Amino acid sequence: MALELSGILDTPRDIVRSRLRGMARWSLRLLMRIEHHFEKRRSRRTLLELTDDELCDVGLTRAQASAETSKSWFWS
């Protein structure tokens, strides 16, 4: 039983498809990370809009909310 060379080597079309899938996965992961960072940024800004009573309900003080809001949206 002889192996055909075409069965061993990928066709150029298959190589391009594989690379495009890899780029698509990488792009999706990047977009998901960016979305995650923006969601953290939105939630931290929402903390600033809460009243002291609302902060007390979630177990935070005004100082803790301010400290959380001042964090970098990128690094933490």
C-alpha positions, 0 to 999 in steps of 0.5 A: 500500500503506497502513500500518495504524496498529495495525502501527506502534504497540505494543499495551499488552500488548506494552509491558507484556511488554517492560517485564517482560522488561527488569525480569527481565533487570535482576533476573537481573543483580543476582542474579548479581552478588550471587551472585558477591560471596558466592562471593568471600566464601566462597572468602576465608573458606576461605583462613583454614581452610587449613593453612600446607602447603596455602597453600604448595601454592597459592603463598600465605603466611599473610600473603597469605591474611590480606590477601586475607581482610581485603579488602571483599567488596563493593569488591574 
